[in-house]
Structure formats: C-alpha cells, structure tokens
Amino acid sequence: MADRPGMNGLDARELARLSAELARLKREALVGVRRSAGEMSGEDAELFRDLGLTGDGAVAEAEFERDVAGASQVRAALIALVAAEGRIAKGEYGLCEDCGESIGLPRLEAQPAASRCVRCQERAEKQEGPAHFSG
C-alpha cells in the first residue's frame, strides 16, 4: 500500500493508527457490554426484592433505567465502531456518508467512528437532534 493519502485524505500510517484505535475502543466497549449485562442480571434480582420488601420501587426503578440507558449507549458505540471497521474493509473509511467528502484527520482522531464530516454532522443534528455515536 502506498504511503500517499487516498481519496479519504489518509495515508497508510494514519489509516493503520486509526484502525488500531477503533479496535481498542471496540475491545473496551465489549468489556462494558459484558460488565453491564452481568451487573444488570444481578441487579434485576435485587430490584425485585427491593420492590417487594421496601416499597421504594421508584428509586430502584430509576437506578434500573439509568443502567439500561448506560448499556444502550455502550451498545450504540459498539455498533458505530463495527460499522467503522466495515468502512475500512470496503475502502470507505474517512469519507462522509452524506456528501462523500473527506471527514478529515482531526475529526477522525477525535471521533474514530465518525461517519460524517463536521458540516454534515451539524446538519444532521439540527434535523434529527444530537446523535451520540453516529459520528
């Protein structure tokens, strides 16, 4: 592979470095998913005990919902990371999914799973609301 930048503006070293960062982030997300799944299964039993014994269901329910929301965010991050790895495999990594222009190295360094350039991401957030991991 040549060391010159491709259509996405990334040279081979930059792409390899970002690919390694995506793999690291994916491993961390998988650990988070496993941890939250294990914690939630133990908390489910505690939640039902709490609801039956103390009558303080509102607090237990709020904690449970917080844990579910956290797990959902980790899963969303994992999905975005896997999608970014797929774009690398297809040779599309670093190209905006909306306009086709280069996302740019600074944005990819800050958000390796980014699938949109800054301009298109801002436009999408105005239309859809902020997306945590869509890039």
N, C-alpha and C positions, 0 to 999 in steps of 0.2 A: 504494500500500500504506500502510495506516495505521501510525503510529509507536507504536501501543499494543501491549503484549505479546499474543501469541496463546496458543493452548492450551498451547504448549510453554514459555511464560514468556519468550519472546524478542521484543524489539521489532525493527522493520525494520533499524535500525542494527546491533544486535547480531548479527542473522542475516547481514547483509552482511559484517560483520567476520569472523565465524566461517567463512563461505563462502570468503572470500579466504584465510584461514589454511589451510583444507582444500586449496585449490588450490595454495598454496605448498608445503605438505607433500607433496602428490601429485607436484609437479614434482621435489622433492628425492628422493622415493622412486624415481621413474622414472630419474633420474640414477644412483641407487645400483644399480638393477637392471641398467642398461646397463653400468655400470662393473664390477659383479661378473660379469656374463656375459662381458665382454671379458677380465677377469683370469682367470676360470676356464678359458676356452678356451686361453689361453697357458700356464696352469699345468698343464693336462692333459698337454700335450706334455712339459713339464718333469718332471711326475710320472712318466710312463712312462720317460723317460730315467733319472731317479733310481732308479727301481725296478730297471731293468736294469743300470745301471752301478755303483751304490754298494752295493746290497743293503740300504740303510737305508730300506726300504719303510714301516716303522711310523711314522717321523717324517713322511714325505711323505703317507702316508695320513691321519694325524691333521690335518695342515695342510689337506688337501683337504676333509676332513669339516667342519672349522671354517669354511672358506669356503662350503661348501654350506649349512651351518646359518645363517650370516650372510645369505646370499642368500635363504633361506627366510623369515627374519624380515622382510627388506625387502619381499618379495613379499606376506607376510601384512599388513604395514602398508599397502601399496598397495591390497590388496583391501578393507581396512577403510575407507580413505579414499574409494574409489569408491562403496562402499555408503553412506557418509555423504552423499556428493553425491546419490545416488539418493533418500535420505530427504528431502533438501532439496527436490528436484524434486517429490516426492509430498506435500510439506507435513507430513511425519512427523518431521523432524529435531528433536531435543531432547526427544522423547518416548521413554520407556523401552520397549524391545521386549517386556519381560516383563510389567510392571504397567500400562503406559500413562500413568504419571505423568510430570511434567516431570523431566528429568535435572538441570536446574539450570545456570545460567550459570557458576558457579565450576568445576564439573566439566567443562563443555564447553570452557572456556578452558584448562584443564589438559590435557584429552584431547579435542580437537575431533572425533575419530571415535567417541567413546563412543556406544554403543547401549543402554546400561543405566544406570539410576540407581545410586548408590553401594550402596544396600541390596541391590538385585537382583544387582549385580556381585559383591558379597561372598558372597551366597548361591550364585551360580554357581561361584565359585572354590572354595568349600568342597565342592561336589558334583563339579566337573569338574577341579579344580586350576587354578592361575593361567593365564589366557589373556593372551598378550602384547598383542594388538591388538583384542580383541573389545569393548573399552570398558567 
